[in-house]
Amino acid sequence: MRLLLLIAVAALAGPAIGKERAAFIKGQYATEKDCQKLRAIEAGGARNVETAPELLDASGFNGWEGACEFTKVFEHDAGKSWIGLMACFEGPNFSPQTYIFLRSDADDSFEVSTANKDEPEIYKRCDAEKGK
């Protein structure tokens, strides 16, 4: 009986913490520094913990040592700003994070803010060039 109850609870809890895609993010984005890292790897450079970029796409942030996946996305100001609730993993560590994404009117970029950083970071379009 307890086993059936545990299975039922797990089945109901699963979707509550499921992954979501950020439909407003089309393609792949990175800071200027991380985009340069991606270009260096595409040119044949080494890919390791020091050279691997952190990239942002519709699934979240992805890097060598960790990742943050969208679990819920709220549009704050239509077509201009969003709030992303994310599940972040670095090695065995897990932490929930909240990010704010502001689309730039001037170019294809986002200003990305979170509580644990003093300044927002600018993420610009940085799609992989291989295969183009």
Buried (B, 14 or more C-beta within 10 A) or exposed (E): EEEEEEEEEEEEEEEEEEEBEBEBBEEBBBBEEBBEBBBBBEEEEEBEEEEBBBBBBBBBBBBEEBBBBBBBBEBEEEEEBBEBBBBBBEEEEEEEBEBBBBBEEEEEBBBBBBEEEEEBBBBBBBBEEEEE
